[in-house]
Amino acid sequence: MKPLVAKTTLVALKDLKCKRLEDDYKEHPDDLIYQALEKELQKDGLLDPIVVNKQTMQPTRGNQRCWFAKKNGYTHISVIYEK
């Protein structure tokens, strides 16, 4: 029987290569898509892992969740490595 939950790894945000995680990144005040996601994440939390290329450590899905995590004091995030 296969597990129902995807196998994830906890990764330090500092180890990911993402523009939104750079120290000089500025959130655009008119980014309505992120603002809606942020409200949802504040209510429900980070439920879904991001997807990361293991060789480059770049997120292929989840850049906005990375930014939310950094902005809200997280040091690590749940990751699924793509093959």
Secondary structure, DSSP 8 states (H G I E B T S, - for coil): ---SS---EEEEGGGS--GGGSTT----TT-HHHHHHHHHHHHH---S-EEEETTTTEEEE-HHHHHHHHHTT-SEEEEEEE-
